[in-house]
Amino acid sequence: MDNLVAERIRQEIQGNDVVLFMKGTPVFPQCGFSAAVVQVLSYLGVKFKAVDVLQDPGLRQGIKDYSQWPTIPQLYVKGEFVGGCDIVREMAETGELEEHFQAKGVEQTKNVEAQPTA
Ligand SMILES: N[C@@H](CCC(=O)N[C@@H](CS)C(=O)NCC(=O)O)C(=O)O
């Protein structure tokens, strides 16, 4: 992998608590898997840095090599690889993802609109 790409990846995951390597942007995701992870993070009220791999073919391949994970999206929390869409969705469903954010000290703002009202 290109040294510059590896350095960019290191900077992104060390400089931001939560980083999502995705296709497109949170507002205009270019893939359903990326969109699903954005939705989960938004629902949990987690702020994240989104990195659009479609802007750089070197980064698109580089993040796969770096994580040794073959697909996009990829979620990093506090410098650690968590998983792709399937893992994130499963962790969200079981409550494990929320617990993970809490354990790592990642701030969450619950989506109040999604809470039932009396
Ligand atoms: N099962 C995967 C689904 C993601 C996936 O299949 N991504 C594909 C299509 S967007 C991918 O990244 N292919 C390699 C590439 O496009 O570079 C997951 O859990 O994240």
The ligand as an SDF file (V2000), in Angstrom:
LIG
                    3D

 20 19  0  0  0  0  0  0  0  0999 V2000
  -21.4570   -7.6930    3.6040 N   0  0  0  0  0  0  0  0  0  0  0  0
  -20.7800   -6.4320    3.4730 C   0  0  0  0  0  0  0  0  0  0  0  0
  -21.4880   -5.6160    2.4390 C   0  0  0  0  0  0  0  0  0  0  0  0
  -20.6090   -4.5120    1.8570 C   0  0  0  0  0  0  0  0  0  0  0  0
  -20.2110   -4.8320    0.4280 C   0  0  0  0  0  0  0  0  0  0  0  0
  -20.5020   -5.9240   -0.0920 O   0  0  0  0  0  0  0  0  0  0  0  0
  -19.5670   -3.8570   -0.2020 N   0  0  0  0  0  0  0  0  0  0  0  0
  -19.1630   -4.0640   -1.5770 C   0  0  0  0  0  0  0  0  0  0  0  0
  -20.1070   -3.3230   -2.5100 C   0  0  0  0  0  0  0  0  0  0  0  0
  -20.4540   -1.6360   -2.0180 S   0  0  0  0  0  0  0  0  0  0  0  0
  -17.7280   -3.5710   -1.7280 C   0  0  0  0  0  0  0  0  0  0  0  0
  -17.2180   -2.7990   -0.9530 O   0  0  0  0  0  0  0  0  0  0  0  0
  -17.0560   -4.0670   -2.7720 N   0  0  0  0  0  0  0  0  0  0  0  0
  -15.6760   -3.7040   -3.0080 C   0  0  0  0  0  0  0  0  0  0  0  0
  -15.5270   -2.3520   -3.6220 C   0  0  0  0  0  0  0  0  0  0  0  0
  -16.5180   -1.7870   -4.1110 O   0  0  0  0  0  0  0  0  0  0  0  0
  -14.4180   -1.8120   -3.6180 O   0  0  0  0  0  0  0  0  0  0  0  0
  -20.7450   -5.7140    4.8240 C   0  0  0  0  0  0  0  0  0  0  0  0
  -21.2260   -6.2670    5.7980 O   0  0  0  0  0  0  0  0  0  0  0  0
  -20.2560   -4.5720    4.9080 O   0  0  0  0  0  0  0  0  0  0  0  0
  1  2  1  0
  2  3  1  0
  2 18  1  0
  3  4  1  0
  4  5  1  0
  5  6  2  0
  5  7  1  0
  7  8  1  0
  8  9  1  0
  8 11  1  0
  9 10  1  0
 11 12  2  0
 11 13  1  0
 13 14  1  0
 14 15  1  0
 15 16  2  0
 15 17  1  0
 18 19  2  0
 18 20  1  0
M  END
$$$$
